[in-house]
Amino acid sequence: MKKISEKEEFEAYVMGNYALARAMAEVQVRVITSYPGSPTPEIAEALSEFKSENFYFEFSANEKVALEKAAGASLNGHLSCCFFKSVGLNVASDSLIQLPMMELIGGLVVILGDDPGANSSQNEQDNRHFSRMAYLPMLEPSSPKEAYEMFKTACSLSVKLRMPIFLRITTHIAHSREKIKFSKLIDDKYSWESKFSSNNGPYVPVASAVFPLKERALNKLNEFKKEISSLEINKIFKNGENNGKLIIASGLTFAAAYEAVKSSEVKIDILKIGASYPLDEDNIADIIRGYEEVFVLEELDRILEGEIKSLCFDRKINAKIYSRKNISDLMGEIGVKRAKKIFSDFWPEFSLPKENIIDKKGFPRFPQLCPGCGHRSAFYAVKEFISQEDITVADIGCHTLGYLAPYKMGEVLFSMGHSVSTAAGLALKNEKRKVLAFMGDSTFFHAGLPGLLNASVLNSEIILILLENGTTAMTGHQSRLGSGEIGESLDLIKLLEACGVKFIRKADAYNRTELKKHLSEAKNHKGFAVIIAHHPCMLKYSREMKKKNPSYKPGKVEIDKSICDLRKTCLEKFACPSFALQEDGTVKVNEDLCIGDGSCIMSCPSRAIKPKKGAK
């Protein structure tokens, strides 16, 4: 298979994220920024294959920084792109709301990875609301190929209208594969000359400028609408003779509706809305007038439905408008099976798929921390130290899994970087129950510093366990600020001291004796305390060792059955997935999972876990 960075035109099956990276190279996006988060991080993975001085890419400290840097580059005349996951838009929204009112002379496309079904997010928020709130146009592809094509269209329109444009993809658009024919790359010598001029502004929204700027944004929306009318972004699919019925859908729900119609062999037409905001109202109204019944199918909130109903009311169109009727239909992804069920509530001609009855239940598997993860060792130490009355606050990261049994660490979770502030609130006037917060080092730089500074200055009565593994592990080991992989290494202790933290301790997460000693000292300390539990991400470490030396094999541990008294601490309390319970009640080490890190050895009360002889 040819690389995505192939200079000549070629055809290949690729996932949506890789197709988007190729599109960026083909239209010569110059500045690309992001903060890692599923479902979009593979875009960065694909971009790493392109070696050129003619574009710049970075993982920024957070989504707000990423968006602002891309916007600044656009003000300088460079075509820019920013991408991040659904909830990342919350972090970036403060500046995002301002951008449609600005003249972005270089153009800016924001790729938004929404997550219906909450496959990898703490909620399934519908970010189509942001486009309406910010007067920011939105395109919604229904396949990887369409994502590739629409991104190029979005760039062209953004440069022409000098305004930001959303390209909203969802998890299955990002991760599904399709055969796409790619164009040839143009290799040019790009001038990075600054073209910024305040004459293109105003760029400062003082009170007297607010209304003119808002008017500019609204006028640009109308210009965008005219551009869309001349393109085939909204398209009608005829399925035989017009029987008076029409489905309206966008994005992945269009694909589900299309397959539902085809497989049920019904003669119902489908209007695909590629530009979901602003709607091309004139053309859509003309199409709807030709039908008696219209079904609006969409995932999550009733946004398109409300706008279509409003359009029909204003234009005095008498078609019956149907939509999802159950609360459950407002949640999760809509595939072909669900689409058929939803349609059948109104149109019985849709054939319902037969239920697949599975006699044998699958073996239950819970999400688990990787073998050798330092977080597990830290949780085990904290679990042995705290009382049942103490309160623990989780944050976003691999360590969120500490919420599950057997650790049950982290009883509250709002958003990325919230843990210190939320813990401080839980500690207010609370003299009987100790409050502990957990935070990863990537989150610390992303959104944790303001809350930490607040807790330090006000000397909040909490203990922060700062879990340092040196990377952004949960989304694929992207480099984090201060790790030394990009730029200089930053000393966490010096940063904490600069924030005014008086109690700081550090221990290897594997050294649980030292961790518990620090926890005891922190509990007796009056005020804010920080304990850094550091250990490299062992999954990343193992992969790096394998890359350096293909013959590298990790060590193993084994259980001395002559000593093991089957208390099952390794399984039920330490809970490393390398340990497996056998049918005869004994415990065995799964050597396919074990990496021989030895963090489990201290957990065994009978000292039956030992390094395997002969293993490296």
C-alpha positions, -999 to 999 in steps of 0.1 A, spaced: 0 0 0 13 35 -9 19 60 19 -6 88 24 23 111 16 27 98 -19 34 127 -42 16 113 -73 -21 107 -75 -32 72 -63 -62 53 -50 -64 35 -17 -87 23 11 -80 47 40 -98 58 72 -115 92 73 -88 108 95 -60 98 70 -81 111 41 -84 145 59 -46 147 64 -41 140 27 -67 167 19 -47 192 40 -16 184 20 -33 187 -13 -48 221 -6 -16 232 11 -28 241 45 2 258 61 -5 257 98 -22 228 116 -28 227 154 -46 203 177 -49 188 211 -51 150 211 -85 134 217 -105 107 200 -119 104 174 -94 128 156 -58 119 167 -50 97 137 -50 129 116 -17 138 134 -4 103 129 -10 107 91 5 142 90 37 128 105 44 111 72 46 144 53 81 158 55 80 194 43 91 229 55 60 243 38 36 234 67 37 235 104 20 212 129 19 211 167 0 195 195 -8 226 217 -12 228 255 -50 226 250 -77 232 224 -80 269 232 -43 274 226 -46 253 194 -75 273 180 -59 307 189 -26 298 173 -43 286 141 -64 318 141 -33 339 146 -16 322 116 -47 329 95 -45 366 104 -10 364 90 -23 351 57 -16 314 61 -43 289 54 -48 271 88 -66 242 103 -74 231 139 -88 198 149 -100 183 182 -127 161 198 -162 171 208 -157 183 244 -125 201 233 -147 227 217 -158 237 252 -123 246 261 -118 266 228 -152 283 228 -142 316 244 -122 326 214 -142 306 189 -173 328 194 -152 358 183 -137 344 151 -167 346 127 -167 384 133 -130 387 123 -114 389 88 -94 357 87 -74 365 56 -57 332 53 -88 311 60 -94 287 88 -112 253 89 -120 237 123 -124 199 122 -147 189 150 -148 152 160 -182 147 176 -190 115 194 -226 103 193 -228 73 216 -200 87 238 -175 61 225 -146 79 240 -161 110 257 -178 119 290 -209 130 272 -223 130 236 -229 168 234 -242 180 200 -218 207 188 -241 218 160 -254 242 186 -221 261 185 -224 269 148 -257 286 155 -244 304 185 -212 316 168 -226 323 133 -201 298 120 -209 277 89 -209 239 92 -204 212 66 -212 175 75 -197 147 54 -214 113 54 -183 92 45 -145 93 45 -145 102 8 -169 130 13 -148 143 43 -118 145 20 -138 164 -6 -157 186 18 -125 197 36 -111 210 3 -144 228 -4 -143 242 32 -108 256 26 -117 272 -7 -148 289 8 -129 299 40 -102 317 20 -128 333 -4 -150 346 24 -122 351 50 -142 333 76 -138 302 98 -158 271 88 -166 239 108 -162 205 92 -181 182 116 -172 146 115 -184 119 139 -166 88 152 -175 65 124 -166 90 97 -132 94 113 -125 57 117 -143 40 89 -125 32 56 -133 39 20 -117 37 -14 -106 72 -24 -87 86 -54 -63 112 -43 -49 140 -63 -12 149 -69 7 169 -44 21 203 -54 56 209 -41 62 246 -39 85 271 -21 62 288 3 69 323 16 61 327 53 60 365 50 36 381 75 6 397 59 -11 409 90 -26 443 89 -50 460 113 -66 476 83 -83 442 77 -100 447 111 -112 459 134 -98 430 154 -105 445 188 -143 442 197 -147 473 218 -183 483 225 -186 506 194 -174 478 171 -196 449 184 -227 456 162 -207 462 130 -187 431 136 -219 410 143 -234 425 111 -203 414 92 -206 378 105 -243 377 96 -236 391 61 -209 365 56 -234 337 65 -256 350 37 -226 349 13 -218 314 24 -254 304 17 -252 317 -18 -220 298 -24 -236 266 -12 -265 270 -36 -241 268 -65 -224 236 -52 -237 201 -50 -233 198 -12 -270 193 -6 -282 166 -29 -315 148 -36 -314 110 -42 -344 97 -61 -355 61 -55 -381 55 -81 -413 72 -87 -422 100 -63 -447 85 -38 -449 117 -18 -424 107 9 -390 122 16 -363 117 42 -340 145 52 -307 136 68 -271 147 71 -237 132 80 -237 96 90 -274 95 95 -278 101 57 -257 69 51 -279 50 76 -311 63 59 -298 55 25 -290 19 34 -323 15 52 -342 26 21 -322 4 -2 -323 -28 19 -361 -23 26 -367 -17 -12 -390 12 -5 -396 40 -30 -387 70 -8 -364 98 -18 -337 112 4 -324 148 7 -288 148 19 -279 180 38 -242 185 34 -243 221 46 -262 219 79 -257 256 88 -268 279 74 -295 259 56 -300 266 19 -336 274 27 -348 284 -8 -337 252 -24 -347 230 5 -382 246 5 -386 240 -32 -377 203 -28 -400 198 2 -430 213 -17 -429 182 -40 -438 158 -11 -467 151 12 -447 135 41 -412 144 53 -391 126 79 -362 145 95 -336 120 107 -307 131 128 -285 120 157 -287 136 192 -306 169 195 -336 181 175 -317 208 156 -323 201 119 -359 190 128 -367 224 144 -352 243 115 -371 223 89 -404 227 107 -398 264 111 -390 267 74 -422 248 64 -442 270 87 -428 303 74 -431 292 37 -466 278 43 -456 243 31 -483 218 41 -462 186 42 -465 165 73 -432 166 92 -422 134 111 -393 129 135 -380 107 162 -407 102 189 -389 84 217 -364 98 242 -342 69 235 -340 80 199 -322 112 210 -293 92 224 -265 73 207 -255 66 171 -281 58 145 -272 29 122 -292 11 96 -311 -11 121 -321 18 143 -330 39 113 -354 12 100 -370 9 135 -375 47 137 -390 49 102 -413 19 108 -431 38 136 -445 60 108 -440 41 76 -448 4 80 -433 -5 46 -398 -5 62 -388 -41 69 -375 -46 105 -343 -67 108 -346 -100 126 -333 -100 161 -300 -119 165 -304 -143 194 -271 -152 210 -274 -182 233 -240 -180 248 -230 -149 267 -195 -135 261 -170 -135 289 -174 -102 308 -144 -79 304 -140 -46 321 -118 -17 309 -85 -20 327 -52 -2 331 -24 -18 311 0 -43 327 27 -24 345 8 9 346 21 31 374 -14 44 381 -25 9 393 4 8 418 -5 44 430 -42 35 434 -33 4 454 -12 24 478 -39 51 482 -66 25 487 -47 10 516 -42 44 531 -75 62 529 -107 55 550 -141 48 536 -153 83 546 -126 101 526 -136 116 492 -117 110 460 -121 132 428 -112 119 394 -100 137 362 -97 129 325 -71 104 315 -61 67 317 -64 71 355 -102 77 351 -103 39 351 -95 40 388 -132 46 393 -139 10 386 -135 -19 410 -113 -28 428 -97 6 433 -129 28 432 -107 59 431 -125 90 418 -161 94 428 -167 127 408 -158 137 373 -169 168 354 -143 178 328 -106 179 320 -86 197 348 -116 201 371 -103 178 399 -84 203 421 -111 229 420 -139 204 426 -119 188 454 -114 223 469 -151 228 469 -157 195 486 -132 204 513 -148 237 522 -159 237 559 -154 199 558 -133 190 588 -140 153 591 -135 138 556 -102 142 538 -105 150 501 -80 137 475 -78 147 438 -61 128 410 -47 144 379 -24 133 351 6 154 339 -8 161 305 -41 174 321 -20 194 345 -6 215 315 -39 214 296 -64 228 321 -51 220 356 -29 250 364 -56 276 371 -73 253 397 -40 243 412 -29 280 415 -63 288 431 -59 259 456 -23 269 464 -30 306 470 -60 298 491 -43 269 508 -72 245 502 -74 215 525 -68 188 498 -42 163 486 -35 162 449 -20 130 436 -2 141 404 2 110 382 32 117 360 39 93 331 55 117 307 30 115 279 -6 119 267 -12 82 270 -50 77 267 -51 90 231 -20 74 217 11 87 235 12 121 219 40 143 233 29 166 261 44 200 270 74 198 292 82 162 286 114 171 266 102 153 235 93 186 220 110 217 234 127 218 268 119 196 297 100 213 325 105 204 361 71 198 378 85 205 412 99 239 402 65 247 385 46 238 417 70 258 438 65 288 414 27 284 420 33 287 457 28 251 467 45 245 501 41 208 505 55 188 476 66 152 476 77 128 448 79 91 446 81 64 420 46 50 417 60 15 421 75 24 455 42 21 475 60 23 509 73 57 501 40 68 486 21 58 518 47 77 539 41 108 518 3 104 521 6 102 559 27 134 559 2 151 536 -27 141 557 -11 158 588 -2 189 568 -24 219 572 -34 231 538 -28 221 501 -4 192 495 8 177 462 23 142 458 39 134 424 36 97 417 58 92 387 65 63 365 68 61 327 39 47 307 50 11 303 30 5 271 49 34 255 82 22 271 77 -13 257 70 -1 222 100 22 222 123 -6 234 109 -29 207 115 -2 181 151 3 192 157 -34 194 133 -57 174 146 -87 194 136 -71 227 115 -93 249 101 -80 282 107 -100 314 80 -121 331 69 -129 366 57 -163 379 38 -176 408 55 -200 432 26 -224 438 43 -239 468 40 -206 486 8 -192 471 -21 -195 496 -47 -184 471 -58 -151 488 -61 -138 453 -48 -103 462 -31 -101 428 -65 -106 411 -90 -89 434 -71 -60 449 -41 -52 427 -60 -64 396 -33 -66 370 -48 -82 339 -18 -105 336 -32 -127 363 -59 -152 354 -80 -174 376 -80 -210 365 -109 -235 367 -92 -253 395 -90 -221 416 -53 -215 411 -39 -183 397 -17 -182 365 3 -155 349 -7 -148 313 27 -144 296 12 -128 266 3 -98 288 29 -98 315 58 -74 309 78 -84 340 78 -49 355 75 -64 390 50 -38 404 29 -67 415 55 -84 437 50 -61 467 12 -67 465 14 -104 473 10 -110 510 26 -145 508 55 -133 485 46 -159 459 51 -136 429 87 -137 417 107 -127 386 107 -157 363 140 -174 361 157 -171 327 135 -142 316 151 -109 307 
